[in-house]
Amino acid sequence: MAPPEVHHLFHHPIADHSFSADRQTLAVARENVVDVFRRAGAKYTLQDELTGHDKTVTGVDIAPNSGKIVTCSQDRNAYVWEPTPEGWKPTLVLLRINRAATCVRWAPSETKFAVGSGARLIPVCYFEEEDNWWVSKHIKKPIRSTITAVAWHPNSVLLAAGSTDGHARVLSAFIKGVDARPEPSAWGERLPFNTVCGEFLNNTAGWIHSVAFSPSGNALAFAAHDSTLTVVYPSAPEEPPRAVLSISTQVLPFMSLVWSTESEIIAAGYNCEAYRLQGDENGWQLAGSLESKGPKGVQDSREESALNMFRQMDLKGNTKDDTKLNTVHQNTINTIRSFEEEGGHVTKISSSGVDGRVVVWTL
């Protein structure tokens, strides 16, 4: 496997990141700004800074076709940034929420996007041509707490949402005049706005950190704070699912997950490294880490000079600095996303985290 491509951008936590479709532009959420980087050779260099928010930016997403960037923040606002010859032009979105926005994702159709919030609702935002602004329609019931993660079904109508009440839900975000009528699926046939197509509770009612549909949309995975990952296979509208498989792991909780194929999920979080999970309706299992690591510190100890050894003894009472983790990321991974796809399979993923790094992995 090819070694990962590591970009250490700065010494600030990255809440979220997104690449453009050609992978030449990278947007990262850093404190209350969004830094836009441009690829130059093997590196990404800072090109622009989007400074519309006055509190921590919690989500950023680049639309693959139009190149528009959507951002959301704890200041209860969202902006759509359009590329123009003069730079990025922001348009404020009318979210109508009274608590922080927590996450944002474009629908595959790029005609709308969903914003998670602490206001116990999900604004689904779309552009109104007549008034030339972005407006929102709220999904409210049966949400009872903060939305921590949202993910779109490939049909751009169904929306998965995870929340702090321990539930992952599949909801209809169909907007008349914006969406074409979706094909019937195992999740539902008639899908008016705010239809609940599925509601699944984590075994310990732990916070849901991440949700994702499989590439076909016929399965849903969600990761919770009790270190479990659950995969749901629906059977038919208003029928119990064919299978609900919960995988308990011995690693720290996963914060983000992405399907690479219908039978493999990549998940990462507080363990500071990404893991493969593989399976199907008959069962899932943790297949191992993406990183092939040697014994901890072997290489470091060979290169260590006598002077450095005595310095460590003097400062910390030990002979080598063991504060460096034996992983590529040196802190929690907040987000993993698909970076490159081929034949319907994800061949590369990108990850970002609290250590200020963005890493591209070959699967």
C-alpha positions in Angstrom: 0.0 0.0 0.0 1.3 3.5 -0.9 2.4 5.6 2.1 -0.1 8.3 3.2 0.2 11.8 1.9 0.6 14.1 5.0 -0.2 17.8 4.9 0.6 19.5 8.3 -1.3 22.8 7.7 -1.0 24.5 11.1 -1.1 23.9 14.9 -4.9 24.4 15.3 -7.7 21.8 15.4 -9.5 21.1 12.2 -13.2 20.7 12.8 -14.1 19.7 9.2 -12.5 19.7 5.8 -13.6 19.2 2.2 -11.8 18.8 -1.2 -13.0 20.1 -4.6 -13.9 17.4 -7.2 -10.5 17.9 -8.9 -8.7 17.7 -5.5 -6.9 21.0 -6.3 -8.8 23.1 -3.7 -9.0 22.2 0.0 -11.2 24.0 2.5 -10.6 23.5 6.2 -12.5 24.9 9.3 -10.1 26.5 11.7 -11.6 28.4 14.7 -13.9 31.0 13.3 -12.6 31.1 9.7 -12.4 28.7 6.7 -9.0 28.5 5.1 -8.9 27.7 1.4 -5.8 26.0 0.2 -4.7 25.5 -3.4 -2.5 22.6 -4.5 1.0 23.7 -5.7 3.1 20.6 -6.6 3.0 18.2 -3.7 1.9 20.8 -1.2 -1.2 22.8 -0.4 -0.6 26.6 0.0 -3.0 29.1 1.6 -4.9 30.9 -1.1 -7.8 32.6 0.7 -9.5 33.0 4.0 -13.3 33.1 4.4 -14.1 35.3 7.3 -17.9 35.7 7.6 -18.4 33.9 10.9 -17.8 35.3 14.4 -17.8 32.0 16.3 -16.3 28.6 15.7 -16.9 27.1 12.3 -18.3 23.6 12.7 -18.9 22.4 9.1 -17.6 23.0 5.6 -18.5 21.3 2.3 -17.5 22.0 -1.3 -20.1 21.1 -4.0 -18.4 18.8 -6.6 -19.9 20.3 -9.7 -20.5 24.0 -9.0 -17.5 24.5 -6.6 -19.7 26.4 -4.2 -18.6 26.2 -0.5 -21.2 26.0 2.3 -20.1 26.7 5.9 -21.9 26.7 9.2 -20.9 27.9 12.6 -21.8 28.2 16.3 -22.9 31.7 15.5 -26.2 30.1 14.2 -25.4 31.1 10.7 -24.6 29.4 7.4 -23.1 31.0 4.3 -22.9 29.8 0.7 -19.6 31.1 -0.9 -19.5 31.3 -4.7 -16.3 31.6 -6.7 -16.0 34.8 -8.7 -13.2 36.5 -10.5 -13.0 39.0 -7.6 -12.8 36.2 -5.0 -15.3 34.3 -2.9 -18.8 35.9 -2.7 -20.8 35.0 0.5 -24.6 34.7 0.7 -26.2 34.5 4.1 -28.6 31.6 4.5 -31.9 32.1 6.5 -31.5 29.1 8.9 -33.9 30.4 11.6 -32.3 28.5 14.5 -31.7 29.7 18.1 -28.8 27.4 18.9 -25.4 26.6 17.2 -25.2 24.9 13.8 -23.1 21.7 14.2 -22.6 20.2 10.7 -23.5 20.8 7.0 -23.5 18.7 3.9 -24.6 19.3 0.3 -27.1 16.9 -1.3 -25.6 15.0 -4.3 -28.0 17.0 -6.5 -26.4 20.3 -5.2 -29.8 22.0 -5.2 -30.0 22.0 -1.4 -28.0 21.2 1.7 -28.8 20.1 5.3 -27.5 21.8 8.5 -27.4 20.0 11.9 -28.1 22.2 14.9 -28.5 22.3 18.7 -32.0 23.6 18.2 -33.4 20.1 17.9 -34.2 20.5 14.2 -32.5 20.2 10.8 -32.8 23.2 8.3 -32.9 21.9 4.8 -31.8 24.8 2.7 -32.6 25.6 -1.0 -32.3 28.5 -3.3 -35.4 30.6 -4.1 -34.9 32.1 -7.5 -37.7 34.7 -7.2 -36.2 36.4 -4.1 -32.5 35.5 -4.9 -31.7 34.0 -1.5 -31.3 30.7 0.4 -34.2 29.7 2.5 -34.7 26.8 4.8 -37.5 24.3 5.7 -37.3 22.6 9.1 -37.3 18.9 9.9 -38.5 18.8 13.5 -40.2 15.6 14.6 -39.2 13.3 16.2 -35.9 15.0 17.0 -35.4 15.5 20.7 -31.8 16.7 21.0 -28.8 18.2 19.2 -28.0 16.9 15.7 -24.4 15.8 15.6 -24.1 14.4 12.0 -26.0 14.4 8.7 -25.5 12.4 5.5 -27.4 12.2 2.3 -28.8 9.2 0.4 -27.7 9.0 -3.2 -31.2 10.0 -4.3 -30.8 13.5 -2.6 -34.2 13.1 -0.9 -33.5 10.9 2.1 -31.4 12.3 4.9 -29.7 10.4 7.7 -29.2 12.2 11.0 -27.4 11.2 14.2 -28.1 13.0 17.5 -27.2 13.1 21.2 -30.4 11.3 22.2 -28.7 8.1 21.0 -30.8 7.8 17.8 -29.9 7.6 14.1 -32.8 8.5 11.9 -33.6 8.3 8.2 -35.9 11.2 7.2 -37.4 12.6 4.0 -36.1 16.0 2.9 -38.2 16.1 -0.2 -38.9 19.7 -1.3 -41.6 20.3 -3.9 -40.4 22.2 -6.9 -36.8 21.4 -6.1 -36.6 17.6 -6.1 -37.9 15.2 -8.7 -40.0 12.4 -7.3 -37.6 9.7 -6.0 -37.8 6.1 -7.1 -39.3 3.7 -4.5 -36.7 2.1 -2.3 -36.5 -0.1 0.8 -36.7 3.1 2.9 -40.0 4.3 1.5 -42.2 5.0 -1.6 -44.3 8.1 -0.9 -41.9 10.5 0.8 -43.5 13.9 1.8 -41.2 16.2 3.7 -40.4 15.1 7.3 -41.5 11.5 6.8 -39.6 9.3 9.3 -38.4 6.3 7.3 -36.4 4.7 10.1 -35.4 5.3 13.7 -32.7 3.3 15.4 -31.5 3.5 19.0 -27.9 2.8 20.0 -27.7 0.0 22.6 -26.5 2.3 25.4 -28.2 5.4 24.2 -24.7 6.9 23.6 -24.3 10.0 21.4 -24.2 9.3 17.7 -21.0 10.8 16.2 -21.4 9.9 12.5 -23.9 8.5 10.0 -23.4 7.3 6.4 -25.4 5.5 3.7 -23.7 2.8 1.7 -22.9 3.6 -2.0 -26.2 2.0 -3.1 -28.2 3.7 -0.3 -29.5 0.3 0.7 -27.8 0.2 4.1 -27.0 2.7 6.9 -24.1 2.8 9.3 -23.7 4.9 12.4 -21.0 5.2 15.0 -21.7 6.0 18.7 -19.8 7.1 21.8 -19.9 3.5 23.3 -17.3 2.4 20.7 -19.9 0.6 18.6 -20.6 0.8 14.9 -24.1 -0.3 13.8 -25.1 -1.3 10.3 -28.9 -1.3 9.4 -30.3 -3.2 6.3 -33.9 -2.1 5.7 -36.5 -4.6 4.2 -39.5 -2.6 3.0 -41.4 0.6 3.8 -42.9 0.5 7.3 -41.5 -3.0 7.9 -38.8 -3.9 10.5 -35.3 -4.0 9.0 -33.8 -7.2 7.6 -30.8 -6.9 9.9 -29.4 -4.5 12.5 -25.9 -5.5 13.3 -24.0 -3.8 16.1 -20.2 -4.3 16.2 -18.6 -3.6 19.6 -14.9 -2.7 19.4 -12.1 -2.4 21.9 -10.9 0.9 20.5 -11.9 4.4 21.5 -15.1 5.8 19.9 -15.2 6.5 16.2 -15.9 10.2 15.2 -16.4 9.7 11.5 -17.0 6.9 9.0 -17.2 6.4 5.2 -18.2 3.4 3.1 -15.4 2.4 0.6 -17.6 -0.4 -0.9 -20.9 -2.1 0.0 -18.9 -4.5 2.2 -16.3 -2.3 3.8 -16.4 0.8 6.1 -13.5 3.0 7.1 -13.9 4.6 10.5 -11.7 6.8 12.7 -11.8 8.8 15.8 -10.3 9.1 19.3 -7.7 6.3 18.6 -6.0 8.7 16.2 -6.0 6.1 13.4 -8.4 4.8 10.7 -9.7 1.2 10.8 -11.3 -1.1 8.3 -14.6 -2.9 9.1 -15.8 -5.6 6.7 -18.9 -7.6 6.4 -22.4 -8.0 5.1 -25.9 -8.8 6.3 -24.6 -11.9 8.1 -22.1 -10.0 10.2 -19.5 -7.4 10.5 -16.0 -7.4 12.1 -13.1 -5.0 12.7 -10.5 -6.0 10.1 -7.6 -3.9 11.3 -5.9 -0.5 11.0 -5.0 1.3 7.8 -1.5 1.9 9.2 1.2 -0.7 9.2 3.3 0.2 12.2 6.5 -1.3 13.4 7.5 -1.6 17.1 7.1 1.8 18.9 10.1 3.9 19.0 12.6 1.5 17.4 13.6 3.9 14.7 13.5 6.9 17.0 15.9 5.3 19.5 18.4 4.4 16.8 18.6 8.0 15.7 18.7 9.5 19.1 22.0 11.2 20.1 23.7 10.8 23.5 23.2 14.5 24.1 19.4 14.3 23.4 19.2 11.2 25.7 20.7 13.1 28.6 18.5 16.1 27.9 15.4 13.9 28.1 16.7 12.4 31.4 17.3 15.9 32.8 13.9 17.3 31.7 11.5 14.4 32.0 13.3 11.6 33.9 13.3 9.2 31.0 15.6 8.5 28.0 13.3 9.1 25.1 10.4 11.3 24.4 7.3 9.1 24.5 4.8 11.9 23.9 4.8 11.2 20.1 2.2 8.8 19.1 3.1 5.9 16.8 0.4 7.0 14.3 0.3 9.4 11.4 -2.2 11.6 13.2 -1.1 12.9 16.6 -4.5 13.5 18.0 -8.2 12.7 17.5 -9.4 12.4 13.9 -12.6 14.5 13.5 -13.5 13.8 9.9 -12.8 11.3 7.2 -14.1 11.7 3.6 -14.0 10.1 0.2 -11.1 11.6 -1.7 -11.0 9.5 -4.9 -13.4 7.0 -6.4 -13.1 4.5 -9.2 -15.8 2.2 -10.6 -18.1 3.0 -7.7 -15.5 2.1 -5.1 -13.6 4.6 -2.9 -9.9 4.2 -3.6 -8.5 7.0 -1.5 -9.8 8.8 1.6 -8.8 12.0 3.4 -8.7 12.6 7.2 -8.3 15.6 9.4 -8.2 16.2 13.1 -7.2 18.0 16.2 -3.5 18.0 15.2 -4.0 20.3 12.3 -3.1 17.7 9.7 -4.9 16.6 6.5 -3.8 13.1 5.4 -4.7 11.3 2.2 -4.8 7.5 2.4 -4.7 4.9 -0.4 -7.0 2.0 0.4 
